[in-house]
Amino acid sequence: MGFTSEHDQWLSNHLKQRRGERLDALKRGHGYGNRLFVEQVWWPLAGHFQGLHPEYEVKDWRGRSYFIDLLWEVGSSRIAFEVMDFGSHGKDRSKYRMDLNRGLFLQSQDCAVLYISLDELKENPLFILSALRNILYPYLSAGKSANAWAERSYSKIERNLMRSAIRHHRVLRPVDAARELELHTMTVIKYCRILVEKGKFRPVARGASQRIICYEYIGTLHSPDLV
């Protein structure tokens, strides 16, 4: 699949999983600049959307929520991308100061922050692509090595679960999958956890208890592992 279909599916999945202010922030925030970044830089660089979150909610030092343009979780590392427009601060020194403080605070919490100029993104995306390729190379290489190790073999049940998730818009609910594949629900949950470890599924939790209600398939749609 190409960028447009993968991007739309990725965004649709995040929209389905959000409610309230988190949903509103995604609808408002993932606009021209952020889409331009994922199309002109992220997609050529990574070729997937695994671990990438649009309008990611974090808490600042006061415990107040705000939203990062894009955050990539790779292994135990977190990397934030902020697409900055020259006119976004205007003459508001307070907002300018607050944005820089937030970036500094994030880095104090072991989250790397990379600021992207929207003007440069529009006029010279190849420069940004080249710079980020050098910066992110260790993370991209580590991800590929980990996936190569994890994808050496899949059982019949694991492949069937991945196919089932794809048929249902990348979302797999253990109860429904158990009924469809004629398996016990606990068996499905067991193999879903294995697929999480292998980097193919991501658990989706809801509510105050953060109970896992389903799993999201984050692999590629045309993978040899499904054969």
N, C-alpha and C positions, 0 to 999 in steps of 0.2 A: 504494500500500500504506500501511497505517496504522502507528502507532508499534509495536504489539506484534509484528507480523510483521517489520518492518524491524529492530527491536531484536534479536529472536531470531536473525535471519539474520546480523546483525553479530556478535553474541556467538558464534554457532556457527562462523563463519569464523575468529575469533581462537582459539577452543578447538582447532580442527583444526590450526592452525599452530604450536601450542605443545607443548613437551615438558618433562618434569622439573619443576623448581621453578617455572618460569614458568607452567606449566599449573596446578600446585597453587595458586599465588598467585592466579590468575584465578578458580579455582573457589571459593577461600576469600573473596576480597576483593570480588568484584562482587555485593554483597548488597543489603540493603534501602536503605541510604542512597544508594549510587551509582546504583542503578536509579531511585530517586525523583528524583534530580537529572537524569538523562537524560530522564526522562519529563515532569517538571514544568517543567524549565528548558531543557535543551539542545534537545529536539525542537521545542518552540514557537519557540525562538530561531533554530535553523539549519535544521530540517526534513530533516536527513540525518545520516549518521554518517561522512562522508568525512573521513579524517585523524584521527579520534578513536580513541584506544587505551585500553582498560580495563586497569588494573593494569600500567602501563608500567614496565619495568625500567630503572633508571638506576644509575650508580655515584656514591657519595658521595666526599668528599675523601680518604677512606682507601682508596678502591678497592673498597668493599663494596657489594654489590647491595641495593637496596630498591625498593619498588614504589609508584609514584604512583597515586592512585585513577583519575584520567583525565588523559590528555595529548592535546592537539590540536596537530597539525602543520599549519600553513597557510603555504604558501610556505616561506620560510626561518625563519619564526617558530615558537616552541614555547610553548604556554600550558598550565600544569598546573592542575588543579582538585583540591583536597583537601577532602573532605566530613568535617567535624570534629564528633564527638559530645562533649558536655561531659564525659561519664564515661569517655572513652577513655583519658585519662591517669591518672585516679584521683588518688592521692597520689604517683605516681611522677614526681618532679621530674626524674629523669634522662631519662625518655622524653620529657617535655615539652620539656626543653632540646634533646634530640637532634632532635626534629621541627622545632623552630624553626631549628636550625643547618642542617638539610637544606634547608629552604626558602630560607634565606639563601644557601647554597651554590649552589642551582639558579639563583637570580637572578644570581649572579655569573657563571654560565655562559650568560647571555643566554636564560634560560628564565623567563618571567613565572609567578608562582605566585599563585593566587587561592584563598583559604580560604573555605569555605562552611559556615555553621552548620547542623547537622542539625535543630536545634530550629526555626530560622527557615524552613528548607526545608519542614518539616512544617506550620508554622502560617501562614507568609506567603510562599509561593513567588513571588507576583507581585512582591514587593519585589526578590528576587534576580534574577528575570527582567529587571526594569526596569534594575537596576544593571548587569547583565552586558551588556544590549543596548547601553548607552552605552559601556561599556568595550571591547566587542568589535566595535562598529560598523565601524571602519576595516578590520578583518580580514575580516568578513563581506562588506563592500562590495567589497573587493579581490578576494575569491574569486569573487564573482558576475561582476565585470567580466572577470576572467581566463577564466572558463568561457564567458562570452558570446563572447569573441574566439575561443577554441579550438574552440567548437562551431559555427562558421559553416558548415562543410562537412565531410563524411566520405565517404571513398571506399566503394565497394561492399565491398571486402575488410575495411575497418575496421568497417563495420556488421555484416558477417557474423561477424567475430571477437567483437564485443560480444554478438551474439545467442547465439553458441556458448557463451560464458562464462556467460551467464544460464541456458542450458539445463543446464549442469553446475555448478549451485549457486555461480555467480559465479567459478568457478575455471577458468582456461584453461591447458592444458599444450600447448606448441607442437607436440610430436610428434603428439599426439592430434588437435589442430585441423588440422594439415597433412593428416592422413589423412582426416578428416571433410570438409574443404573442397577436397580434391584440390589442395593447394598444396605447394610446397617448404617444408621446415621453416625454412630461413633467411628465406624470404619472410614467413612468419608472425612470426618473431622481429623482423624489420624493422618490420612494421606494429604489433606489440605495443609496441615502443619509441616509435613515433609516438603511440600511444594513451596511453602513460605521460606524454608531454609535454603531451598535451591534457587530462590530468586524468581520464581514463576508466579506466585500468589502473594497478595498483600492482604492482611486481615483488616476488616472494616468494623470499627466499634462504634457504638451509639450510647447515649444516655450518660448519666452521672456514674454509673457502675462501669462504663466502658466495656460492656459485654460485647463480644464478637458476634455479629449477626450474619455476616457473609464474608466471602473472599473475592478479591478482585484479581483477575488475570492480568499480569503486566508483561507477559512475554510478547513476542512478535506473532502476528497472525499467520504468517507463512513460515513456520519453523519446521526443520527436519525432525525435531523431537516429537511432533504430532503424528508422524507417519508410523 
